[in-house]
């Protein structure tokens, strides 16, 4: 390999061939190889996005939260921490039978993220 090619590798020029890169890696003691098709890593698992916490929690999507946050006039969405504080402070007023499955997942996710056990009850 010429000094010019080595200098081009060091600069990261795109005109250098893969063979030149492979030779430089062998000299440096780096192992370079391609994985056969069978050894590729498995695809990542499908995540259950139903239990994720949204960045902003829209009051329209959570009827019990909207009822508990009656004093917030002109507010359409809350941060997750604000929503958790409202749920946690007003847990005694929460209608457990009136909770939708969607809202129940949100409360569980918020409790795992912020509360563990309820602080105000």
N, C-alpha and C positions, 0 to 999 in steps of 0.2 A: 504494500500500500504506500502510496506517495505521501509526502508531507503535506502537499496541497489537499489531498483527499481527507487526511486526518484533520487539517485545519477547517475544512468545510463541514466535517462532522461536528467539530466543537462549536462552530457557529450555528449549526442547525439548518444549513442550507438544504432546500428540497431536492436539489439535483443529484445528491449522493444516492447510490444504489443501496438496496437492502443488503446485498452481499458485503459491501464495505462496512455497513453497520454491524453485521454479524461477525465479520473478522475482528473488528475493534472490540466487540463484546467478548470474544474468545480470548483475546490478548489480556483483557482486564479480568478474566476469570469468571465472567457472568454466564450463566446458563440460559441459552435462548432456544426455545423450541416451540413447535406448534402442537396444540392438543388435538388428538383425533376426535372425530365427531362423538364417539361414545363416551369420552371422558369430560365432556363439557358439563359445567355445573347445571343442576336442575333449575327450572324457572322459579322465581320467587313465589312464596305462597300467596294466595289471594287473601287480602286483608278484609276484615269485616268493617266497612266504613260506617256502619250503623251506630257503632259505639265511639266514633271519633267526636271530639268536641269542636264545633265550628269556631272560627275566629270571631265572628259576631253572631250573637243569638238574637234572632228576630222574634219579637214578642208575638207576632201574628201566628207563628208556627207552634207556639207553646201556650195553650189556653190557660192553664193553671198559673204559669209564670205571669201572664198578662193580668190575671186577676190579683195576684199577690203584689204586683208592681203598679197598682192603681194610682198611686201618688205621683208617678213619673209622667207628667204631662208633656206631650210632644216628642217623646222618646220612642223610636221604632226598634232599636236594637241595643243590646247590652254586651259588654265583654263577658267572657266566661266567669271571671272572678266576681263581677257584679251580680251575675245571675245566681251563682252559688251562694253569695251572701244573702240574697233575697230568699232563696229556697230555704237556706239554713235558719235564718232569723224567723221566718214565718212558717216553719214546718207544722206547727200546731193548727194552722189554718188551711193546710193543704188537703184537698179532697182526694184521698187515695183512690177511691172508686172512679173519680172523674179523670184520672190520668190516662192519657193515650200511651200506647206502647213506645212511640217516638219520644215522648216527654219522659217516660220512665227510664229509657236508655240514657237520655241527657242527664238526668239527676244522678244516676249511678256513675256515669263517667265523671261528672263534676265532683262527686263525693270521693272517688278514687284519686282525682287530680289534686283537690284542694283540702278536703276535709278529713278523710279517714272516718272518724266518728263525728257526729254532729257536735258542734261547740256550744250551741245556744239552748239545746233541749235538756 
